[in-house]
Amino acid sequence: MNNVVYLVLVVALSCAGMLLLWAKNRDPISPGSSVDQFQDKMQALAPPESETERSASAPLDQGTSRQNRGV
């Protein structure tokens, strides 16, 4: 009988742990959560701020690279 009690205890603790992990990692259900997720994905796809400032302020001059190499 003791073996069955240990087995039930292990199964119950496993189920409780799985339920806890599921509750922690599930997607939010609020109406604004999908908008927030979309904004997070768009921010992740956007180029870094320093890269966009550099390309807008000083475009690269391709002609000077050949002159520096002596070609």
C-alpha positions in Angstrom: 0.0 0.0 0.0 2.9 2.4 0.7 4.1 2.1 -2.9 0.7 3.2 -4.3 0.7 6.3 -1.9 4.2 7.3 -3.2 3.1 6.8 -6.8 -0.1 9.0 -6.3 2.0 11.6 -4.5 4.5 11.8 -7.4 1.7 12.0 -10.0 -0.1 14.7 -8.1 3.1 16.8 -7.7 3.9 16.3 -11.4 0.4 17.5 -12.4 0.6 20.5 -10.1 4.0 21.4 -11.6 2.7 21.1 -15.1 -0.3 23.2 -14.3 1.9 25.9 -12.7 4.2 26.0 -15.8 1.2 26.2 -18.1 -0.4 29.1 -16.2 2.9 30.9 -16.1 3.7 30.6 -19.9 0.2 30.9 -21.4 -0.5 33.8 -23.7 -2.4 36.8 -22.2 -6.1 37.0 -23.1 -6.8 40.8 -22.7 -8.0 42.8 -25.7 -4.9 45.0 -25.8 -2.4 42.1 -25.5 -2.4 41.3 -29.2 -1.6 45.0 -30.0 1.2 44.9 -27.5 2.6 41.7 -29.1 2.4 43.2 -32.5 4.3 46.3 -31.4 7.0 44.2 -29.7 7.5 42.3 -32.9 7.7 45.4 -35.0 10.3 46.9 -32.6 12.3 43.7 -32.8 12.3 44.0 -36.7 13.3 47.7 -36.7 17.0 48.5 -37.3 19.0 49.8 -34.3 18.7 53.5 -33.7 22.4 54.2 -34.2 22.3 52.5 -37.6 19.5 54.6 -39.0 21.0 57.8 -37.7 24.4 57.0 -39.4 22.9 56.2 -42.7 20.7 59.3 -42.8 23.4 61.7 -41.6 26.5 60.6 -43.6 26.1 58.4 -46.7 29.1 56.4 -47.6 31.2 57.7 -50.5 32.2 54.7 -52.6 34.7 56.5 -54.8 37.1 57.3 -52.0 37.7 53.6 -51.2 39.3 53.0 -54.7 41.5 56.1 -54.3 42.8 54.9 -51.0 43.8 51.5 -52.4 45.7 53.0 -55.3 43.5 51.6 -58.1 
